[in-house]
Amino acid sequence: MADRRLSEYLEAVEDSSSFMRFVECLSADRKSVEQLTLTCDGFQGEWANQSIADFLDAARTWAEDSAFGERQAAVRENPWKQFALFLWAGRTYE
């Protein structure tokens, strides 16, 4: 991820190219934490959801709870950012 944090890549999403860069960094982040041991509360790094099923369920739940980001000021005119937020939520939403 070079010098930028994953959250900075998320904030920079504005088009297909920046979305794909975010996905690349999200994937790299996941690969890096797979080397970590689960903590006593079940977390692995900053990833709250360890299985693909849990990841997708968390993303779906976030989308339902936030009206797909509209309640969290996700810009409706930027569907790339909305979907990046959806993926981000799969990583952290419980």
Residue frames relative to the residue before (quaternion, step in Angstrom):
aa qw qx qy qz dx dy dz
M 1.0000 0.0000 0.0000 0.0000 0.00 0.00 0.00
A 0.4168 -0.7254 0.4539 0.3066 3.53 1.28 0.18
D 0.7922 -0.3102 0.2305 0.4723 3.57 -0.98 -0.86
R 0.6322 0.5463 -0.3375 0.4335 3.57 1.20 -0.23
R 0.4293 -0.6734 0.5405 0.2648 3.51 -1.15 0.66
L 0.6555 -0.5236 0.3706 0.3985 3.56 -1.18 0.56
S 0.6437 0.5319 -0.3300 0.4403 3.60 0.95 -0.79
E 0.6198 0.5324 -0.3454 0.4617 3.60 1.11 -0.58
Y 0.6275 0.5071 -0.3343 0.4872 3.58 1.07 -0.67
L 0.6099 0.5430 -0.3429 0.4643 3.57 1.06 -0.72
E 0.6905 0.4850 -0.2792 0.4584 3.56 0.82 -0.98
A 0.6820 0.5058 -0.2831 0.4460 3.60 1.11 -0.61
V 0.4756 0.6837 -0.4489 0.3238 3.62 1.22 -0.15
E 0.1391 0.7930 -0.5801 0.1235 3.53 -0.77 1.13
D 0.7883 0.1004 -0.0419 0.6056 3.58 1.26 -0.31
S 0.7470 -0.4108 0.2635 0.4514 3.57 -1.28 0.01
S 0.6468 0.5325 -0.3274 0.4369 3.61 0.98 -0.76
S 0.6997 0.4415 -0.2766 0.4889 3.58 0.87 -0.91
F 0.5882 0.5506 -0.3666 0.4652 3.60 1.15 -0.55
M 0.6767 0.4901 -0.2959 0.4629 3.57 0.88 -0.93
R 0.6182 0.5225 -0.3428 0.4767 3.60 1.07 -0.65
F 0.6262 0.5242 -0.3306 0.4731 3.59 1.02 -0.79
V 0.6611 0.5022 -0.3084 0.4644 3.60 0.90 -0.93
E 0.6197 0.5381 -0.3346 0.4631 3.58 1.01 -0.79
C 0.6999 0.4598 -0.2662 0.4773 3.58 0.90 -0.91
L 0.6025 0.5410 -0.3510 0.4703 3.58 1.09 -0.68
S 0.6503 0.5109 -0.3028 0.4738 3.57 0.96 -0.86
A 0.6541 0.5029 -0.3081 0.4736 3.59 0.93 -0.88
D 0.6271 0.5353 -0.3292 0.4602 3.57 1.02 -0.80
R 0.6599 0.5019 -0.3079 0.4667 3.58 0.92 -0.90
K 0.6501 0.5171 -0.3194 0.4560 3.59 0.92 -0.87
S 0.6640 0.5121 -0.3155 0.4442 3.58 0.97 -0.79
V 0.7077 0.4452 -0.2849 0.4688 3.62 0.96 -0.72
E 0.5172 0.6315 -0.4309 0.3847 3.60 1.18 -0.25
Q 0.6133 0.5448 -0.3383 0.4610 3.57 1.26 -0.33
L 0.6152 0.5658 -0.3370 0.4335 3.60 1.26 -0.36
T 0.4689 -0.6410 0.5300 0.2970 3.53 -1.26 0.47
L 0.5358 -0.6072 0.4699 0.3514 3.57 -1.08 0.66
T 0.4068 -0.6815 0.5485 0.2630 3.55 -1.07 0.74
C 0.7044 -0.4689 0.3148 0.4300 3.59 -1.24 0.20
D 0.6945 0.4361 -0.2860 0.4956 3.62 1.15 -0.46
G 0.6239 -0.6012 0.3202 0.3831 3.60 1.24 0.31
F 0.5231 0.6368 -0.4172 0.3831 3.60 1.23 0.11
Q 0.1490 -0.7355 0.6537 0.0974 3.50 -1.22 0.60
G 0.7781 -0.1023 0.0162 0.6195 3.56 -0.09 1.28
E 0.7455 -0.3384 0.2767 0.5032 3.56 -0.87 -0.96
W 0.5056 0.6423 -0.4196 0.3946 3.57 1.28 0.23
A 0.2520 -0.7926 0.5420 0.1207 3.57 -0.45 1.21
N 0.7654 0.3243 -0.1540 0.5341 3.58 1.14 -0.64
Q 0.2506 -0.8396 0.4740 0.0873 3.52 -0.40 1.31
S 0.7414 0.3529 -0.2298 0.5225 3.61 1.00 -0.64
I 0.6199 -0.5344 0.4077 0.4050 3.58 -1.21 0.40
A 0.6216 0.5409 -0.3463 0.4485 3.60 1.03 -0.72
D 0.6757 0.4739 -0.2944 0.4819 3.59 0.91 -0.89
F 0.6115 0.5545 -0.3358 0.4537 3.57 1.05 -0.80
L 0.7088 0.4515 -0.2628 0.4741 3.58 0.80 -1.01
D 0.6374 0.5202 -0.3350 0.4592 3.59 1.00 -0.75
A 0.6451 0.5100 -0.3192 0.4710 3.59 0.99 -0.79
A 0.6465 0.5094 -0.3205 0.4689 3.59 0.96 -0.84
R 0.6547 0.5065 -0.3070 0.4696 3.59 0.95 -0.88
T 0.6581 0.5080 -0.3083 0.4624 3.58 0.93 -0.90
W 0.6220 0.5248 -0.3336 0.4758 3.58 1.00 -0.81
A 0.6593 0.5156 -0.3140 0.4483 3.59 0.89 -0.94
E 0.6608 0.4891 -0.3040 0.4813 3.58 0.99 -0.78
D 0.7018 0.4895 -0.2703 0.4414 3.59 0.85 -0.97
S 0.7804 0.3474 -0.1636 0.4935 3.59 1.06 -0.74
A 0.4087 -0.6886 0.4751 0.3647 3.59 1.31 0.06
F 0.6316 -0.5647 0.2778 0.4528 3.52 1.00 1.05
G 0.7870 -0.3648 0.1457 0.4758 3.52 0.86 1.07
E 0.5042 0.6744 -0.4289 0.3271 3.60 1.18 -0.29
R 0.6610 0.4931 -0.3106 0.4727 3.62 1.07 -0.63
Q 0.7052 0.3863 -0.2482 0.5402 3.57 1.29 -0.21
A 0.5832 -0.6430 0.3336 0.3676 3.54 1.19 0.63
A 0.2854 0.7184 -0.5739 0.2702 3.60 1.02 0.69
V 0.4489 -0.7130 0.4750 0.2540 3.54 -0.86 0.96
R 0.4235 -0.7241 0.4913 0.2344 3.56 -0.62 1.15
E 0.6540 0.5300 -0.3129 0.4398 3.59 1.07 -0.68
N 0.7190 0.3873 -0.2403 0.5247 3.59 1.24 -0.15
P 0.1409 -0.8280 0.5371 0.0784 3.61 0.19 1.22
W 0.5634 0.5868 -0.3938 0.4280 3.61 1.15 -0.46
K 0.6678 0.4858 -0.2900 0.4837 3.57 0.97 -0.89
Q 0.6309 0.5330 -0.3457 0.4454 3.59 0.95 -0.79
F 0.6996 0.4466 -0.2920 0.4752 3.58 0.86 -0.83
A 0.5876 0.5423 -0.3710 0.4722 3.60 1.11 -0.55
L 0.6421 0.5084 -0.3166 0.4786 3.60 1.01 -0.79
F 0.5973 0.5612 -0.3429 0.4589 3.57 1.09 -0.75
L 0.6833 0.4667 -0.2805 0.4864 3.59 0.90 -0.91
W 0.6147 0.5437 -0.3347 0.4631 3.57 1.02 -0.82
A 0.6559 0.5202 -0.3104 0.4503 3.57 0.96 -0.88
G 0.6058 0.5579 -0.3540 0.4431 3.58 1.07 -0.68
R 0.6403 0.5373 -0.2975 0.4614 3.53 1.17 -0.66
T 0.8527 0.2223 -0.0488 0.4702 3.58 0.84 -0.96
Y 0.6101 0.6004 -0.3625 0.3687 3.61 1.08 -0.58
E 0.1259 -0.7931 0.5928 0.0610 3.56 -0.99 0.84
